[in-house]
Amino acid sequence: MRKKLVAGNWKMNKDISESIDLISEINKGLNSSVFDKADVIVCPTFISIYPVCEYLKHSEIKVGGQNMYKETEGAYTGEISAKMLISAGCRYVILGHSERRQYFGENDTLINQKMEKAITSNLIPILCVGETLSQREENKHIQTVTEQVKSCLTDIKASNEQEKFIIAYEPVWAIGTGVNATPEQAEEMHSEIRGILKELYGEDISEQIRILYGGSINEKNSTDLFKMKNIDGGLVGGASIKAESFTKIINSVQ
Ligand code: PGA
């Protein structure tokens, strides 16, 4: 049985004191029994990671980075390494988010290198994939996502004993638009992705890998999305920086 997971991607929002305000509200809004049903992750900006981790020392909420670089250290101005994220308290890192692909030119080859680095550094990457609106309109959504998954997972090992990575299906047309994929559209893609994982890693492992949905999740649509067989939770953007919405989404996990 895959445990559900709800992750909040704060994007470039909240300075340090606002981050502490937000995490304290989220923390207060969650009953400890919710963690039996769902893992909860928040991904603040780099400068807020450490203070948020310090705040969460005795909480079950985990913390992730929104990005990292593929190298260990060195002359890469403006970048951050896996080791640094870990030293600040992160267990997870989002990789290949569509905003990284769109505004910062990240491609599958680089994302694959980052995946390798994150995993060998003991971070659990949340690999984002998803088609644009025109790719869906041209009926190329499955092909696009299949290629992204296969390229980003090239030479990446998975394991039965330990979670090595998580996948997030985030259709670009659904991110920040208020138009979410329907549960059926998302389930169709999630089941395709699970099929690819089965091809790559075999049935047992493919059944253990969590596949999140992301794109305009809110407290009204989360229940129906999370009910689907292959939807193991969500990667939440806009609604994750509103404590009340985020906690309602987490509480909607059945
Ligand atoms: P959204 O963002 O929930 O605001 O659509 C999701 C994401 O980008 O991860």
Residues whose N, C-alpha, C, O or C-beta is under 5 A from the ligand:
A	BS01	PGA	N9 A174 I175 G176 T177 G214 G215 S216 I217 L235 V236 G237 G238 A239
